Amino acid sequence: MARVFVYGTLKKGQPNYKYMINTAKGLAKFQGRGRTVEKYPLVIAGKYNIPYMLNIPGTGHHVAGEIYSVDDQMLQFLDEFEGCPDMYQRTLMRIEVVEWEGKGSAAEGVLECFVYSTATYPPEWVGLPYYDSYDSSGKHGLSYVLRESR
């Protein structure tokens, strides 16, 4: 099993969470909530209002999200879903545990998790507002456009 940190539309209550609980795609077990140890810019960009964590360590906020244990099938699905490696790149990042539900000794401390962030983006995205947490129906007014609605 691999650990994955999700910060956008795959979180509970968000538009693509349905994929995380679809066992036909593989297994994803919610472990807890966390946030990035380093600061990163989290922006909402493009005509479909997609959340992107720009891979610029030290800039932005400690980004909040959820930690999952996933099997190889789910990891492969997530790679395809996230357009890896073209749109997003899957990299290991240090995630501080905020709240832990999983079994094991990670109830507090820092974990290495795979995170889908991007180092390939238009330069103007650096000038967009930075968020510390993503919610598709947040105050920003930039609702995510589902793939089936594009």
FENGI-V601476 format. One record per pair of residues at least 4 apart in sequence whose C-alpha atoms are under 6 Angstrom apart, sorted by the first residue. I is the first residue (numbers start at 1). J is the second residue. If there is no record, write none. Layout:
BEGIN
i->I j->J
i->I j->J
END
This chain:
BEGIN
i->1 j->69
i->1 j->70
i->1 j->71
i->2 j->69
i->2 j->70
i->3 j->68
i->3 j->69
i->3 j->113
i->4 j->67
i->4 j->68
i->4 j->113
i->4 j->114
i->5 j->66
i->5 j->67
i->5 j->113
i->5 j->115
i->6 j->65
i->6 j->66
i->7 j->65
i->8 j->51
i->8 j->134
i->9 j->14
i->9 j->15
i->9 j->16
i->10 j->16
i->10 j->17
i->11 j->17
i->12 j->17
i->20 j->28
i->23 j->27
i->25 j->74
i->26 j->73
i->26 j->74
i->27 j->70
i->27 j->71
i->27 j->74
i->28 j->68
i->28 j->69
i->28 j->70
i->29 j->68
i->29 j->69
i->30 j->68
i->31 j->67
i->31 j->68
i->31 j->101
i->31 j->102
i->32 j->66
i->32 j->67
i->32 j->99
i->32 j->100
i->32 j->101
i->33 j->65
i->33 j->66
i->33 j->67
i->33 j->98
i->33 j->99
i->34 j->64
i->34 j->65
i->34 j->66
i->34 j->96
i->34 j->97
i->34 j->98
i->35 j->62
i->35 j->63
i->35 j->64
i->35 j->65
i->35 j->95
i->35 j->96
i->36 j->62
i->36 j->63
i->36 j->95
i->37 j->94
i->37 j->95
i->37 j->96
i->38 j->58
i->39 j->57
i->39 j->58
i->39 j->59
i->39 j->60
i->39 j->61
i->39 j->62
i->40 j->56
i->40 j->57
i->40 j->59
i->40 j->60
i->40 j->61
i->41 j->53
i->41 j->54
i->41 j->59
i->41 j->60
i->41 j->130
i->42 j->52
i->42 j->53
i->42 j->130
i->42 j->131
i->43 j->51
i->43 j->52
i->43 j->130
i->44 j->49
i->44 j->50
i->44 j->51
i->45 j->49
i->45 j->50
i->48 j->144
i->48 j->145
i->49 j->142
i->49 j->144
i->53 j->117
i->54 j->117
i->54 j->118
i->55 j->117
i->55 j->118
i->55 j->119
i->61 j->132
i->62 j->132
i->63 j->132
i->63 j->133
i->64 j->133
i->70 j->74
i->77 j->81
i->78 j->82
i->79 j->84
i->82 j->88
i->83 j->87
i->83 j->88
i->84 j->88
i->84 j->89
i->85 j->89
i->88 j->116
i->88 j->117
i->88 j->118
i->89 j->116
i->89 j->117
i->89 j->118
i->90 j->115
i->90 j->116
i->91 j->114
i->91 j->115
i->92 j->113
i->92 j->114
i->93 j->112
i->93 j->113
i->94 j->111
i->94 j->112
i->95 j->110
i->95 j->111
i->96 j->109
i->96 j->110
i->97 j->108
i->97 j->109
i->97 j->110
i->100 j->107
i->136 j->143
i->136 j->144
i->137 j->143
END
